[in-house]
Amino acid sequence: MPNITVELLAGRSLEQRRAFAEAVADSAVEILGARRQDVRMVFTELTPDLVANGGVLASEDDSRAGVVAALASDG
């Protein structure tokens, strides 16, 4: 039984999470031979001030500003 934890910045829509879950479940069935009903996923949404890339908080990283702003406006 695959247990998959997905951490991502908050702001993805229900439709995006649903499509991602379906694609990952499809891959687990195909690649791992798992039964679809046994593929378990947990989504953990993080705010940009709780994630750092290269030692810089996502909320303060100018190179990620567009991504962070887009997620904030969609949420």
N, CA, C and O atoms as a GROMACS GRO file, in nm:
protein
  300
    1MET      N    1   0.084  -0.117   0.000
    1MET     CA    2   0.000   0.000   0.000
    1MET      C    3   0.089   0.124   0.000
    1MET      O    4   0.151   0.154   0.102
    2PRO      N    5   0.098   0.195  -0.112
    2PRO     CA    6   0.177   0.318  -0.114
    2PRO      C    7   0.110   0.428  -0.033
    2PRO      O    8  -0.010   0.455  -0.049
    3ASN      N    9   0.186   0.492   0.053
    3ASN     CA   10   0.142   0.610   0.127
    3ASN      C   11   0.226   0.726   0.075
    3ASN      O   12   0.348   0.727   0.093
    4ILE      N   13   0.163   0.822   0.013
    4ILE     CA   14   0.233   0.930  -0.054
    4ILE      C   15   0.196   1.061   0.014
    4ILE      O   16   0.078   1.095   0.027
    5THR      N   17   0.298   1.135   0.057
    5THR     CA   18   0.278   1.265   0.118
    5THR      C   19   0.321   1.372   0.018
    5THR      O   20   0.431   1.367  -0.037
    6VAL      N   21   0.233   1.468  -0.005
    6VAL     CA   22   0.258   1.575  -0.100
    6VAL      C   23   0.258   1.707  -0.025
    6VAL      O   24   0.157   1.744   0.034
    7GLU      N   25   0.370   1.776  -0.027
    7GLU     CA   26   0.380   1.908   0.035
    7GLU      C   27   0.388   2.010  -0.077
    7GLU      O   28   0.470   1.997  -0.168
    8LEU      N   29   0.302   2.111  -0.071
    8LEU     CA   30   0.303   2.214  -0.174
    8LEU      C   31   0.257   2.346  -0.116
    8LEU      O   32   0.190   2.352  -0.013
    9LEU      N   33   0.294   2.453  -0.186
    9LEU     CA   34   0.248   2.584  -0.142
    9LEU      C   35   0.098   2.591  -0.150
    9LEU      O   36   0.038   2.544  -0.247
   10ALA      N   37   0.036   2.650  -0.050
   10ALA     CA   38  -0.109   2.666  -0.048
   10ALA      C   39  -0.154   2.748  -0.167
   10ALA      O   40  -0.084   2.837  -0.214
   11GLY      N   41  -0.273   2.716  -0.215
   11GLY     CA   42  -0.332   2.794  -0.322
   11GLY      C   43  -0.374   2.712  -0.442
   11GLY      O   44  -0.442   2.764  -0.531
   12ARG      N   45  -0.336   2.584  -0.447
   12ARG     CA   46  -0.381   2.500  -0.558
   12ARG      C   47  -0.530   2.474  -0.542
   12ARG      O   48  -0.580   2.462  -0.430
   13SER      N   49  -0.599   2.467  -0.653
   13SER     CA   50  -0.744   2.446  -0.649
   13SER      C   51  -0.777   2.300  -0.621
   13SER      O   52  -0.692   2.212  -0.633
   14LEU      N   53  -0.900   2.276  -0.585
   14LEU     CA   54  -0.949   2.140  -0.566
   14LEU      C   55  -0.930   2.060  -0.695
   14LEU      O   56  -0.891   1.944  -0.691
   15GLU      N   57  -0.959   2.122  -0.809
   15GLU     CA   58  -0.944   2.053  -0.937
   15GLU      C   59  -0.799   2.014  -0.963
   15GLU      O   60  -0.773   1.905  -1.014
   16GLN      N   61  -0.704   2.101  -0.929
   16GLN     CA   62  -0.563   2.070  -0.947
   16GLN      C   63  -0.521   1.954  -0.857
   16GLN      O   64  -0.451   1.863  -0.902
   17ARG      N   65  -0.562   1.958  -0.731
   17ARG     CA   66  -0.526   1.849  -0.639
   17ARG      C   67  -0.590   1.718  -0.684
   17ARG      O   68  -0.527   1.613  -0.676
   18ARG      N   69  -0.714   1.724  -0.732
   18ARG     CA   70  -0.782   1.604  -0.781
   18ARG      C   71  -0.709   1.545  -0.901
   18ARG      O   72  -0.684   1.424  -0.906
   19ALA      N   73  -0.673   1.628  -0.999
   19ALA     CA   74  -0.603   1.581  -1.119
   19ALA      C   75  -0.466   1.523  -1.082
   19ALA      O   76  -0.425   1.421  -1.138
   20PHE      N   77  -0.396   1.588  -0.989
   20PHE     CA   78  -0.266   1.538  -0.945
   20PHE      C   79  -0.282   1.402  -0.878
   20PHE      O   80  -0.206   1.310  -0.907
   21ALA      N   81  -0.380   1.390  -0.789
   21ALA     CA   82  -0.403   1.264  -0.718
   21ALA      C   83  -0.435   1.152  -0.817
   21ALA      O   84  -0.386   1.040  -0.801
   22GLU      N   85  -0.515   1.180  -0.917
   22GLU     CA   86  -0.548   1.078  -1.017
   22GLU      C   87  -0.425   1.036  -1.095
   22GLU      O   88  -0.404   0.916  -1.117
   23ALA      N   89  -0.342   1.133  -1.136
   23ALA     CA   90  -0.222   1.101  -1.213
   23ALA      C   91  -0.122   1.019  -1.131
   23ALA      O   92  -0.063   0.924  -1.182
   24VAL      N   93  -0.105   1.056  -1.004
   24VAL     CA   94  -0.011   0.983  -0.918
   24VAL      C   95  -0.065   0.842  -0.890
   24VAL      O   96   0.011   0.746  -0.891
   25ALA      N   97  -0.195   0.830  -0.866
   25ALA     CA   98  -0.254   0.697  -0.844
   25ALA      C   99  -0.237   0.611  -0.969
   25ALA      O  100  -0.203   0.493  -0.958
   26ASP      N  101  -0.261   0.668  -1.087
   26ASP     CA  102  -0.241   0.594  -1.212
   26ASP      C  103  -0.098   0.542  -1.221
   26ASP      O  104  -0.076   0.426  -1.258
   27SER      N  105  -0.001   0.627  -1.186
   27SER     CA  106   0.140   0.586  -1.193
   27SER      C  107   0.173   0.478  -1.090
   27SER      O  108   0.248   0.385  -1.120
   28ALA      N  109   0.117   0.490  -0.970
   28ALA     CA  110   0.142   0.388  -0.868
   28ALA      C  111   0.087   0.253  -0.911
   28ALA      O  112   0.149   0.150  -0.886
   29VAL      N  113  -0.029   0.254  -0.973
   29VAL     CA  114  -0.088   0.128  -1.023
   29VAL      C  115   0.000   0.070  -1.133
   29VAL      O  116   0.032  -0.049  -1.131
   30GLU      N  117   0.039   0.155  -1.228
   30GLU     CA  118   0.117   0.108  -1.343
   30GLU      C  119   0.258   0.066  -1.304
   30GLU      O  120   0.304  -0.041  -1.344
   31ILE      N  121   0.327   0.147  -1.228
   31ILE     CA  122   0.468   0.123  -1.199
   31ILE      C  123   0.489   0.030  -1.080
   31ILE      O  124   0.576  -0.058  -1.085
   32LEU      N  125   0.410   0.048  -0.974
   32LEU     CA  126   0.429  -0.031  -0.853
   32LEU      C  127   0.341  -0.154  -0.846
   32LEU      O  128   0.362  -0.242  -0.762
   33GLY      N  129   0.242  -0.162  -0.934
   33GLY     CA  130   0.149  -0.274  -0.929
   33GLY      C  131   0.053  -0.266  -0.812
   33GLY      O  132  -0.004  -0.367  -0.771
   34ALA      N  133   0.034  -0.145  -0.757
   34ALA     CA  134  -0.056  -0.128  -0.644
   34ALA      C  135  -0.200  -0.133  -0.689
   34ALA      O  136  -0.232  -0.100  -0.803
   35ARG      N  137  -0.288  -0.175  -0.599
   35ARG     CA  138  -0.430  -0.162  -0.627
   35ARG      C  139  -0.467  -0.016  -0.609
   35ARG      O  140  -0.424   0.050  -0.514
   36ARG      N  141  -0.546   0.036  -0.703
   36ARG     CA  142  -0.580   0.179  -0.700
   36ARG      C  143  -0.638   0.220  -0.565
   36ARG      O  144  -0.603   0.326  -0.513
   37GLN      N  145  -0.725   0.140  -0.508
   37GLN     CA  146  -0.789   0.176  -0.382
   37GLN      C  147  -0.692   0.175  -0.264
   37GLN      O  148  -0.726   0.223  -0.156
   38ASP      N  149  -0.572   0.120  -0.283
   38ASP     CA  150  -0.473   0.118  -0.177
   38ASP      C  151  -0.372   0.233  -0.185
   38ASP      O  152  -0.286   0.246  -0.098
   39VAL      N  153  -0.382   0.315  -0.288
   39VAL     CA  154  -0.291   0.428  -0.302
   39VAL      C  155  -0.346   0.543  -0.217
   39VAL      O  156  -0.452   0.599  -0.247
   40ARG      N  157  -0.272   0.578  -0.113
   40ARG     CA  158  -0.316   0.681  -0.018
   40ARG      C  159  -0.228   0.803  -0.034
   40ARG      O  160  -0.105   0.792  -0.035
   41MET      N  161  -0.290   0.922  -0.045
   41MET     CA  162  -0.218   1.047  -0.056
   41MET      C  163  -0.267   1.144   0.050
   41MET      O  164  -0.387   1.153   0.079
   42VAL      N  165  -0.173   1.218   0.106
   42VAL     CA  166  -0.206   1.324   0.201
   42VAL      C  167  -0.142   1.451   0.147
   42VAL      O  168  -0.021   1.456   0.121
   43PHE      N  169  -0.223   1.554   0.131
   43PHE     CA  170  -0.173   1.684   0.087
   43PHE      C  171  -0.151   1.772   0.209
   43PHE      O  172  -0.240   1.787   0.293
   44THR      N  173  -0.033   1.829   0.218
   44THR     CA  174  -0.003   1.927   0.322
   44THR      C  175   0.028   2.058   0.252
   44THR      O  176   0.122   2.067   0.173
   45GLU      N  177  -0.054   2.159   0.281
   45GLU     CA  178  -0.033   2.290   0.220
   45GLU      C  179   0.050   2.377   0.313
   45GLU      O  180   0.022   2.388   0.432
   46LEU      N  181   0.150   2.438   0.255
   46LEU     CA  182   0.242   2.523   0.329
   46LEU      C  183   0.229   2.667   0.283
   46LEU      O  184   0.204   2.693   0.165
   47THR      N  185   0.245   2.759   0.374
   47THR     CA  186   0.247   2.900   0.335
   47THR      C  187   0.390   2.936   0.293
   47THR      O  188   0.485   2.874   0.340
   48PRO      N  189   0.405   3.036   0.206
   48PRO     CA  190   0.538   3.071   0.156
   48PRO      C  191   0.639   3.110   0.265
   48PRO      O  192   0.760   3.103   0.241
   49ASP      N  193   0.592   3.149   0.382
   49ASP     CA  194   0.685   3.183   0.489
   49ASP      C  195   0.734   3.059   0.564
   49ASP      O  196   0.818   3.071   0.654
   50LEU      N  197   0.683   2.941   0.528
   50LEU     CA  198   0.727   2.816   0.592
   50LEU      C  199   0.816   2.732   0.501
   50LEU      O  200   0.855   2.621   0.537
   51VAL      N  201   0.848   2.785   0.382
   51VAL     CA  202   0.929   2.712   0.285
   51VAL      C  203   1.049   2.797   0.246
   51VAL      O  204   1.035   2.916   0.217
   52ALA      N  205   1.166   2.736   0.245
   52ALA     CA  206   1.286   2.806   0.202
   52ALA      C  207   1.354   2.725   0.093
   52ALA      O  208   1.364   2.603   0.102
   53ASN      N  209   1.401   2.794  -0.009
   53ASN     CA  210   1.478   2.733  -0.118
   53ASN      C  211   1.614   2.802  -0.120
   53ASN      O  212   1.622   2.924  -0.135
   54GLY      N  213   1.720   2.724  -0.106
   54GLY     CA  214   1.853   2.784  -0.106
   54GLY      C  215   1.875   2.880   0.009
   54GLY      O  216   1.954   2.974  -0.003
   55GLY      N  217   1.806   2.859   0.119
   55GLY     CA  218   1.822   2.944   0.236
   55GLY      C  219   1.740   3.071   0.233
   55GLY      O  220   1.754   3.157   0.320
   56VAL      N  221   1.652   3.085   0.132
   56VAL     CA  222   1.568   3.205   0.121
   56VAL      C  223   1.422   3.164   0.130
   56VAL      O  224   1.378   3.075   0.057
   57LEU      N  225   1.348   3.228   0.219
   57LEU     CA  226   1.206   3.199   0.231
   57LEU      C  227   1.136   3.226   0.098
   57LEU      O  228   1.167   3.325   0.030
   58ALA      N  229   1.045   3.140   0.061
   58ALA     CA  230   0.971   3.158  -0.064
   58ALA      C  231   0.898   3.292  -0.065
   58ALA      O  232   0.884   3.354  -0.170
   59SER      N  233   0.852   3.335   0.051
   59SER     CA  234   0.781   3.463   0.060
   59SER      C  235   0.873   3.583   0.036
   59SER      O  236   0.825   3.693   0.010
   60GLU      N  237   1.005   3.562   0.044
   60GLU     CA  238   1.102   3.671   0.026
   60GLU      C  239   1.190   3.650  -0.096
   60GLU      O  240   1.285   3.726  -0.117
   61ASP      N  241   1.162   3.549  -0.176
   61ASP     CA  242   1.244   3.514  -0.292
   61ASP      C  243   1.187   3.581  -0.417
   61ASP      O  244   1.081   3.541  -0.466
   62ASP      N  245   1.257   3.682  -0.467
   62ASP     CA  246   1.210   3.756  -0.584
   62ASP      C  247   1.189   3.666  -0.705
   62ASP      O  248   1.102   3.693  -0.787
   63SER      N  249   1.267   3.559  -0.717
   63SER     CA  250   1.253   3.470  -0.833
   63SER      C  251   1.125   3.387  -0.826
   63SER      O  252   1.082   3.331  -0.926
   64ARG      N  253   1.064   3.378  -0.707
   64ARG     CA  254   0.939   3.302  -0.690
   64ARG      C  255   0.819   3.393  -0.670
   64ARG      O  256   0.708   3.345  -0.649
   65ALA      N  257   0.839   3.521  -0.677
   65ALA     CA  258   0.732   3.617  -0.648
   65ALA      C  259   0.609   3.594  -0.736
   65ALA      O  260   0.496   3.602  -0.688
   66GLY      N  261   0.630   3.566  -0.863
   66GLY     CA  262   0.517   3.544  -0.953
   66GLY      C  263   0.437   3.421  -0.917
   66GLY      O  264   0.314   3.423  -0.922
   67VAL      N  265   0.505   3.315  -0.880
   67VAL     CA  266   0.438   3.192  -0.840
   67VAL      C  267   0.358   3.213  -0.713
   67VAL      O  268   0.242   3.174  -0.703
   68VAL      N  269   0.421   3.275  -0.616
   68VAL     CA  270   0.357   3.299  -0.487
   68VAL      C  271   0.235   3.391  -0.505
   68VAL      O  272   0.130   3.367  -0.446
   69ALA      N  273   0.250   3.495  -0.586
   69ALA     CA  274   0.139   3.587  -0.610
   69ALA      C  275   0.024   3.519  -0.681
   69ALA      O  276  -0.092   3.542  -0.648
   70ALA      N  277   0.054   3.434  -0.780
   70ALA     CA  278  -0.049   3.364  -0.854
   70ALA      C  279  -0.127   3.269  -0.762
   70ALA      O  280  -0.249   3.260  -0.771
   71LEU      N  281  -0.056   3.199  -0.676
   71LEU     CA  282  -0.123   3.107  -0.582
   71LEU      C  283  -0.211   3.185  -0.485
   71LEU      O  284  -0.322   3.142  -0.453
   72ALA      N  285  -0.161   3.298  -0.440
   72ALA     CA  286  -0.239   3.380  -0.345
   72ALA      C  287  -0.365   3.435  -0.410
   72ALA      O  288  -0.470   3.441  -0.346
   73SER      N  289  -0.356   3.474  -0.536
   73SER     CA  290  -0.474   3.533  -0.603
   73SER      C  291  -0.575   3.428  -0.643
   73SER      O  292  -0.694   3.459  -0.656
   74ASP      N  293  -0.531   3.302  -0.663
   74ASP     CA  294  -0.623   3.194  -0.699
   74ASP      C  295  -0.696   3.141  -0.578
   74ASP      O  296  -0.806   3.086  -0.591
   75GLY      N  297  -0.636   3.156  -0.460
   75GLY     CA  298  -0.693   3.098  -0.338
   75GLY      C  299  -0.801   3.179  -0.285
   75GLY      O  300  -0.859   3.144  -0.183
   0.00000   0.00000   0.00000
